[in-house]
């Protein structure tokens, strides 16, 4: 069972892009979600901030890294995933992250200029390895 969640908040740092050994792009970003409400008893305004780590993959990761910067207000939709690891001291740690399906700028307090990214679609006999196409008869690896 997968639960989808959506958050709206501000980036706490510039997105950090990395590539796996297989060449897959992944980006990590932090999102701060602020909540403000009026206390019914005291009539005072109160605030709370929650911080979320967000992971993006592939084309979404590259687009996020190219488009967003620290402080940008974003809308993130994705699934919650828990991962665990063991520290050098042998303690077991757990962390819940949002693995994003969609990330976009919030237009509540800003405007955006959207540009569609053209993807290279391989034709017959083409091989795609690094984002560029290579003809099969010119590919020394495929020969």
trRosetta pair geometry for C-beta under 8 A, 3 or more apart (Angstrom, degrees):
i j d omega theta_ij theta_ji phi_ij phi_ji
2 79 5.2 -48 -167 -121 103 138
3 79 6.5 122 70 -140 52 81
3 80 6.3 -8 74 24 104 104
4 77 6.4 12 -178 -177 106 93
4 78 7.1 -167 -145 116 72 12
4 79 6.1 -57 -98 -84 52 72
4 101 7.6 -36 -131 12 108 138
5 77 7.3 -178 91 -145 40 54
5 78 6.7 -25 59 69 77 56
5 79 7.1 114 16 -120 85 27
5 80 6.0 50 3 -41 133 96
5 98 6.5 -105 74 -118 115 115
6 75 6.7 0 -172 -176 102 90
6 76 6.8 167 -150 87 54 50
6 77 4.6 -15 -99 -98 88 81
7 31 6.0 123 111 117 130 143
7 33 5.3 -89 -170 -76 112 137
7 52 6.0 112 50 20 174 160
7 75 7.6 175 89 -151 43 48
7 76 5.2 -6 57 57 86 99
7 98 7.0 -119 11 -62 124 167
8 33 6.8 97 74 -121 46 99
8 73 7.2 24 177 177 87 92
8 74 7.2 -163 -143 96 55 42
8 75 5.0 -16 -100 -101 87 73
8 76 7.7 177 -81 19 38 69
8 106 5.6 86 -155 -89 108 137
8 108 7.9 70 178 -8 140 137
9 31 4.4 113 74 169 119 94
9 32 5.1 -164 170 84 127 40
9 33 3.8 -95 -73 -81 131 61
9 34 6.8 133 -128 1 94 68
9 52 7.4 130 38 29 148 110
9 73 7.1 -131 137 -143 18 67
9 74 6.9 -18 66 57 53 76
9 76 8.0 -34 33 11 88 110
10 31 7.0 147 70 -153 28 64
10 32 5.3 -21 61 57 84 95
10 34 7.7 19 8 -11 106 106
10 71 5.9 -20 -174 -154 113 33
10 72 6.8 158 -149 79 68 31
10 73 5.4 -40 -90 -93 73 61
10 74 7.4 122 -117 14 25 79
11 14 7.3 64 146 -95 133 25
11 15 7.2 -66 -147 -48 140 77
11 29 5.8 -52 -134 -177 104 116
11 30 6.7 102 -163 74 59 62
11 31 6.2 -40 -96 -97 47 64
11 32 8.0 65 160 14 2 82
11 68 6.0 138 -46 157 155 115
11 69 7.0 173 76 116 146 27
11 70 5.3 -131 108 -125 105 36
11 71 6.2 -34 63 19 87 23
11 72 5.0 25 11 49 118 80
11 74 6.2 61 -47 -4 92 124
12 29 7.9 142 41 172 75 70
12 30 3.7 -50 47 102 114 117
12 31 6.8 -151 -9 -82 93 11
12 32 5.1 100 -66 -28 105 103
12 51 6.7 16 -39 -136 155 107
12 70 6.9 -30 133 -140 18 89
13 16 7.4 -2 120 -32 117 101
13 29 7.0 -163 70 -147 80 63
13 30 5.3 58 20 31 96 112
13 70 5.4 -27 -147 -97 20 108
14 29 8.0 -89 140 -117 25 93
14 68 7.9 160 -147 111 59 73
14 69 5.5 -21 -110 -144 88 64
14 70 5.0 -59 -53 -35 63 92
15 27 4.7 12 176 -179 114 123
15 28 7.2 161 -156 75 67 36
15 29 4.4 -37 -103 -77 80 112
15 56 7.8 -15 -151 29 131 126
15 64 5.1 168 -122 134 170 99
15 65 4.8 -130 101 -97 123 60
15 68 5.7 74 -17 77 122 103
15 69 7.9 -97 7 -98 82 33
16 27 6.5 152 74 -154 42 67
16 28 5.2 -16 58 56 99 87
16 29 7.3 167 16 -74 69 59
16 65 7.8 -20 140 -111 4 106
17 25 6.0 -20 -163 -163 107 101
17 26 7.3 150 -152 81 58 38
17 27 4.7 -29 -94 -94 70 90
17 61 6.1 124 -125 159 95 100
17 62 7.0 70 -131 -101 142 49
17 64 8.0 156 -78 81 102 90
17 65 4.0 1 -49 -94 127 153
18 25 7.6 145 80 -153 36 53
18 26 5.6 -24 66 66 84 88
18 27 7.6 156 19 -89 65 41
18 28 7.9 13 8 -2 108 97
19 23 5.8 -14 -178 -143 118 35
19 24 6.7 150 -156 70 67 35
19 25 5.7 -36 -98 -94 76 53
19 26 7.4 150 -101 18 26 76
20 23 6.8 -43 69 26 75 19
20 24 4.5 8 28 49 117 91
20 26 6.6 68 -39 -8 93 117
23 129 7.9 86 36 166 174 67
23 130 6.9 -112 -153 -112 149 65
24 57 6.5 -9 165 -164 114 93
24 58 6.1 -47 -158 -80 91 68
25 57 7.0 135 87 -168 65 43
25 58 5.9 107 54 -123 89 15
25 59 7.6 101 53 -65 128 20
25 61 4.1 -175 124 88 100 127
25 62 4.9 46 110 -52 172 87
25 65 7.6 -110 180 1 128 137
26 55 6.5 -14 -171 -169 103 93
26 56 6.8 161 -156 83 53 52
26 57 5.4 -14 -103 -105 78 64
26 61 5.3 -108 -124 -115 18 157
27 55 7.4 151 79 -158 50 46
27 56 4.6 -7 55 56 98 103
27 60 7.9 -128 30 114 118 73
27 61 3.9 163 -5 -152 98 85
27 62 7.7 -173 -37 -49 124 26
27 64 5.0 -172 81 79 160 124
27 65 5.1 -150 -102 -55 137 99
28 53 6.5 -14 -166 -171 101 98
28 54 7.1 148 -157 79 51 53
28 55 5.8 -19 -101 -101 72 67
29 53 7.7 153 82 -157 37 53
29 54 5.0 -22 66 63 85 103
29 56 7.4 18 7 -3 108 108
29 64 6.8 -116 -27 161 141 132
29 68 7.3 15 -119 100 155 135
29 103 8.0 92 44 -138 146 154
30 51 6.3 -10 -171 -170 106 99
30 52 7.1 152 -157 79 57 47
30 53 5.9 -32 -101 -101 70 60
30 54 7.3 169 -94 16 19 84
31 51 7.3 154 80 -155 46 52
31 52 4.8 -18 62 62 95 98
31 54 5.7 45 -9 -18 114 124
31 74 6.4 -98 -114 64 120 113
31 76 6.1 -122 -47 -2 166 141
32 49 5.5 -7 -172 -171 102 113
32 50 7.4 154 -156 78 53 41
32 51 5.5 -22 -100 -100 70 74
32 52 8.0 180 -80 21 25 73
33 49 6.9 152 76 -157 46 59
33 50 4.8 -15 59 61 101 93
33 51 7.8 -173 19 -80 74 26
33 52 6.7 36 -11 -4 111 113
34 47 6.5 -21 -167 -164 96 105
34 48 7.5 151 -156 82 51 45
34 49 5.2 -23 -100 -101 67 83
35 47 6.9 149 82 -157 54 55
35 48 4.8 -14 61 62 104 92
35 49 7.4 -178 19 -81 73 35
35 50 7.4 36 -8 -4 111 99
36 45 6.2 5 -175 -176 101 105
36 46 7.2 169 -150 85 56 44
36 47 5.0 -17 -100 -101 79 80
36 48 8.0 -178 -75 23 40 63
37 45 7.4 166 90 -150 27 63
37 46 5.9 -19 66 60 74 90
38 43 6.4 -6 178 -155 108 44
38 44 7.2 168 -152 86 66 26
38 45 5.5 -42 -97 -96 69 62
38 46 7.5 140 -116 15 19 78
39 42 4.5 16 97 45 129 93
39 43 6.6 -67 77 -12 77 12
39 44 5.1 7 34 56 118 75
39 45 7.6 -160 2 -90 81 12
39 46 5.5 74 -44 -17 100 119
40 43 7.6 16 -161 -72 20 53
52 76 7.7 -161 101 67 139 149
52 97 7.6 118 -180 -144 78 51
52 98 5.7 25 169 -3 124 119
53 95 7.2 -2 42 168 140 121
53 97 4.7 -55 91 -120 99 95
53 98 7.3 170 90 24 48 75
54 76 5.5 -89 -117 -148 148 157
54 78 7.1 131 -144 25 96 151
54 97 6.8 156 -102 -177 22 90
54 98 4.7 -25 -110 71 76 102
54 99 7.9 150 -162 -96 61 18
54 100 5.3 42 -177 -42 108 115
54 103 7.3 114 152 -92 146 127
55 81 7.9 -51 37 48 130 127
55 97 5.5 49 -10 147 108 135
55 98 7.2 177 24 87 70 49
55 99 5.1 -27 69 -110 104 66
55 100 6.7 -173 78 7 45 83
56 60 4.6 -123 -175 115 114 104
56 61 4.3 166 108 -83 96 69
56 64 5.2 107 47 4 164 150
56 99 7.9 142 -88 -164 34 55
56 100 4.7 -28 -88 56 83 119
56 103 6.2 -60 -85 -9 137 138
57 60 6.3 42 63 54 47 106
57 61 5.4 -17 -145 -33 8 118
57 99 7.6 10 -14 -167 110 98
58 61 6.0 121 49 14 25 102
58 62 7.5 -57 141 -1 37 98
59 62 5.7 -56 -150 38 37 110
59 63 6.1 34 154 -17 70 108
59 117 7.2 180 -169 83 114 147
59 119 7.4 -36 -109 -93 143 121
60 63 5.8 -58 -145 40 30 109
60 64 6.1 33 156 -22 66 107
60 100 6.6 -158 147 103 143 108
60 101 7.9 -141 -91 -178 166 23
60 102 7.6 -121 -129 -109 133 30
60 103 6.5 112 -177 22 107 104
61 64 5.9 -54 -146 35 27 111
61 65 6.4 25 157 -17 63 109
62 65 5.9 -57 -148 37 30 110
62 66 6.3 20 157 -12 65 112
63 66 5.9 -62 -145 43 29 106
63 67 5.7 8 164 -7 67 124
63 117 6.4 -118 -93 -24 110 146
64 67 6.2 -74 -135 46 22 100
64 68 5.5 -29 -169 22 66 119
64 100 8.0 88 -67 80 149 154
64 103 5.3 27 -96 81 116 145
65 68 7.7 -50 -92 45 12 81
67 105 7.6 -118 150 -42 116 106
68 72 4.8 -130 -155 55 88 156
68 74 6.4 17 -130 -77 144 129
68 103 7.4 -71 -26 143 151 122
68 105 7.1 -179 -97 -76 98 87
69 72 5.6 108 58 -27 56 114
72 105 6.2 -77 177 -117 114 93
73 105 6.8 73 80 -166 68 70
73 106 4.0 -68 126 46 103 119
73 108 6.8 -83 127 46 150 102
73 109 6.2 80 15 46 157 107
73 110 6.5 161 42 7 112 124
74 103 6.0 -4 -177 -170 127 88
74 104 6.7 153 -155 82 78 32
74 105 6.1 -63 -104 -110 65 37
74 106 6.0 -156 -103 -19 8 89
75 102 7.7 -13 110 117 90 101
75 103 7.4 165 83 -151 53 43
75 104 5.4 -13 55 63 96 84
75 105 7.7 30 13 113 84 12
75 106 5.2 116 -35 -79 90 83
76 98 6.1 88 137 122 130 147
76 100 5.3 -79 -161 -111 99 115
76 102 7.3 165 -152 90 40 62
76 103 5.2 -1 -107 -107 77 80
77 100 6.9 90 71 -151 43 74
77 101 5.5 -51 105 58 88 97
77 102 4.5 15 49 52 104 102
77 103 7.9 -156 28 -69 63 45
78 98 4.6 111 74 170 123 91
78 99 5.1 -164 173 86 127 44
78 100 3.9 -97 -61 -107 137 34
78 101 4.9 163 -101 -1 66 73
78 102 7.3 -165 -58 33 76 57
79 98 7.2 151 73 -154 27 62
79 99 5.4 -17 61 57 81 95
79 101 7.3 68 -13 -32 82 106
80 96 5.7 -4 -170 -174 104 107
80 97 7.5 151 -152 78 56 34
80 98 6.2 -40 -94 -98 56 62
80 99 7.9 146 -119 14 7 80
81 96 7.2 158 81 -152 35 60
81 97 5.6 -25 65 64 86 83
81 98 7.7 129 19 -120 80 16
81 99 5.0 36 -2 -17 128 115
82 94 6.0 -2 -173 -172 108 103
82 95 7.0 160 -151 82 62 38
82 96 5.0 -32 -93 -95 77 73
82 97 7.9 149 -96 17 29 68
83 94 7.4 165 86 -150 38 57
83 95 5.8 -17 60 61 82 89
83 97 6.9 -2 7 10 106 114
84 92 6.2 3 -177 -177 117 93
84 93 6.5 164 -153 85 66 49
84 94 4.8 -25 -98 -98 89 71
84 95 7.6 162 -87 18 42 68
85 92 7.8 167 88 -151 29 55
85 93 5.6 -16 63 60 76 97
86 90 6.3 -14 -178 -144 110 34
86 91 6.9 157 -156 77 63 35
86 92 5.7 -34 -100 -97 74 58
86 93 7.4 159 -102 15 22 80
87 90 6.8 -42 72 26 77 19
87 91 4.6 7 31 52 118 88
87 92 8.0 -130 4 -63 81 14
87 93 6.1 78 -41 -20 97 117
100 103 5.1 16 176 -48 151 102
104 112 7.9 -75 178 -39 91 177
105 110 6.5 -81 164 87 121 127
105 112 4.6 148 64 -79 141 137
106 109 7.1 31 109 27 104 79
106 110 7.0 88 88 37 67 104
107 110 6.2 -106 -131 74 43 66
107 111 6.6 44 -141 -111 93 37
107 112 6.3 -92 -89 0 97 104
120 128 6.8 161 101 -114 112 124
120 131 6.6 112 29 174 128 60
120 132 6.9 57 35 -124 175 32
120 133 5.8 -148 163 -34 131 101
122 126 3.8 -158 -161 90 92 117
122 127 6.9 59 -137 -83 143 8
122 128 4.8 -120 -58 -33 124 109
122 133 5.5 156 -111 -115 77 112
123 126 4.9 82 51 -6 64 125
123 133 7.3 49 19 -158 81 154
125 135 6.3 10 131 -154 106 69
125 136 4.4 -105 -174 4 79 119
125 137 7.5 -4 178 -15 124 84
126 133 4.3 -21 -164 -163 129 113
126 134 6.7 130 -158 60 71 40
126 135 6.5 -48 -101 -98 66 42
126 136 7.0 -119 -84 -36 18 82
127 133 7.2 130 59 -156 39 62
127 134 5.2 -34 60 63 91 95
127 136 6.1 106 -23 -87 105 72
127 139 5.7 39 32 -84 138 160
127 142 5.9 -171 -40 -53 159 146
128 131 7.0 41 -169 -98 98 12
128 132 7.5 173 -135 77 71 25
128 133 5.9 -39 -86 -98 79 65
128 134 7.9 161 -86 16 32 80
129 132 7.9 -25 53 56 72 68
129 134 7.0 -5 11 8 106 126
134 138 6.2 -128 180 84 85 100
134 139 4.9 99 130 -82 122 101
134 142 8.0 158 106 3 119 129
135 138 4.5 66 69 18 97 107
135 139 6.8 -158 90 -26 46 88
136 139 5.6 -50 -144 18 33 120
136 142 5.6 -90 -150 109 74 148
137 143 7.9 68 -148 -89 37 101
139 142 3.9 33 104 26 127 110
139 143 6.4 173 92 -31 67 82
140 143 5.7 -46 -146 17 33 119
